[in-house]
């Protein structure tokens, strides 16, 4: 009788546990779809992407969630769901489950991103989390909203995780706002403090134009373990969501490295890679070592050097292939060959090439570094100075001297 009583007590104790403990998933993947309310091009592409996700669903032990903002006038897909403003969805094989209509929300606000991640964690807790931000983007510089290039305090984050809700990426035309990299990093760090017990968010992927830079990777070093993104503009169709859902459905367990690698390598672009944020410190250290030598060489030779065999990204000349920049110094394809530290610069170029390869976990992938022309750097300088990489390296001081003549 005592044994039976003990078994009953144990069963009662088991069933008394919170459901979040019993129902924990291997992965919860959140796709944050920020549509362009000025036209239907991006929205139509994302309706197709929702269809691709439905082909396979989330698979065993995983949850695949979407927060999407529709046209303010209202939209609907083949399931006739309500997309007037923001909506939350759960993706299952062959269908989308309505998880709630939010109405008009500012997807460019860190508060909205936080509320989305908090909802995902509290309703579908998991061992691992991935966030895909699907939106327009402009590289590390952000033009709208708090903390942006045009703001009075570039880099400022106005975010309180305990506030009830009423630019880098996630450009919300309705609210003229966007998430800055400062805001994305801060939201993820608060998530880690509250839900990851000192660990880090597993994977952040940017389905947007030009987020794949060393500045972004370094800013996220305490926020997540892996980053996927392109240094270049990307097609409106975006990521290969069909392949992502297929990977989740066919693998009951997988590591963050495997997920990040598979996601990046199925995008049919040699520019898009998966990057390990833990190695970004080594990468920025190598950038700093090179920058210090360049400062010495510029002052000694009085030459504003140029580099041969380079590649820039986007429509302008703000973002450059970091590996090619490093390789140019290693191959001595600069105009500093008369400097007394020429051999050191050559070695620093090689060290930076090695650091790029050490940070990349995919076979292919390119990462950019910011090197604007004089006029652009003058406009963006205050924002760039607020970045962690500028605070922890002399790359910005090299730009000051080379582009503006400021010592």
Secondary structure, 3 states (H helix, E strand, C coil): CHHHHHHHHHHHHHHCCCHHHHCCEEEEEEEEECCCCCCCHHHHHHHHHHHHHHHHCCCCCEEEEEEEECCCCCCCCCCCCCCCCEEEEEEECCEEEEEEEEECCCCCCHHHHHHHHHHHHHHCCEEEEEEEEECCECCCCCCCCCCCCCCCCCCCCCCCCCCCCCCEEEEECCCCEEECHHHHHHHHHHHHHHHCCCCCEEEEEEECCCCCEHHHHHHCCCCEEEEEECCCCCCCCCCCHHHHHHHHHHCCCCCHHHHHHHHHHCCCCCCCEEEEHHHHHHHHHHHHHHHHHHHHHHHHHCCCCCCCCCCEECCCCCEEEHHHHHHHHHCCCCCCCCCCCHHHHHHHHHHHHHHHHHHECCCCCCCEEECCCHHHHHHHHHHHHHCHHHHHCCHHHHHHHHHHCCC
